[in-house]
Amino acid sequence: MNRNNLIKIQTPQVFITKIFKDAISKIPSNNIEITDDSSILEYSGYKVKICKGYEKLFKITTIEDWEHFCEIIDRDKLMYRIGQGYDIHRKNLKNTLIIGGVKILNEKGLEGHSDADVLIHAIIDSLLGAAGLSDIGTYFPDTDIKYKNISSLTMLKKVSEIIEKENFVISNIDTTVIAQSPKLIKYIPEMKTNISKILKIKINQIGIKAKTNEKLDAVGNDKAIIALSTALIVRRHCYAEEN
């Protein structure tokens, strides 16, 4: 048998009720081999359209079908994904310092192709990494003029849409900003508000800590700022079941 001409058909099959009833009425009471619903329509002269299916959407008929279904559900429940992000930018007197979407005046800014928001960049990479996607440079290359001076919050919104399209929701994000100056504690509430609005998550799902580097290396000598981020994301339907 040439298997190139064979098609695996899923059940249940879908037809317009009126047409299906008409097809049934044309079937003799015996001596006709009917294997499924579509064969009834074909015998009665109707043309059946074959649509592409999805293997996970199968009819549960036997005990084995049920056990297979349970295996799929259990496997998907394990889809908690963790990602980490890291970013560093050197300081530049000519630029405005922006961290977490907050403009911090009278301080050295950071160098970068975009607005150089080191915290948002780390968050972006942690989300992309958790979803198993490429890094920030793939989506927002510094060789592309359209991203010149772009707000990193705009980039974060785009990444949020990508994560949602991949069928994930964000459980929480935890971050650390390492800077010798300025002192960031008073800006953290506004940073959290900015991030929560973009990602559509609650304030208590975001952690931001501010640290110095005890005057060690480039960060400690006030030449750069580092941000670290860890993100936990969850498969959408698993999140819905738990909430």
ABEGO torsion letter per residue (X at the ends): XBAAABBBBBOBBBBBAAAAAAAAAABBABGBBBABAAAAAAAAGBBBBBBBBBAABBBBABAAAAAAAAAAAAAAAABBBBBBBBBBBBBBAABBBBBGGBBBBGBBBBBEABAGBAAAAAAAAAAAAAAGBBBAAAABBAABAAABGBBAAAAAAAAAAAAAAAGBBBABBBBBBBBAOBBAAAAAAAAAAAAAAAAGBBAAABBBBBBBAGGBEAAAAGABBBBBBBBBBBBAAAAAAAX
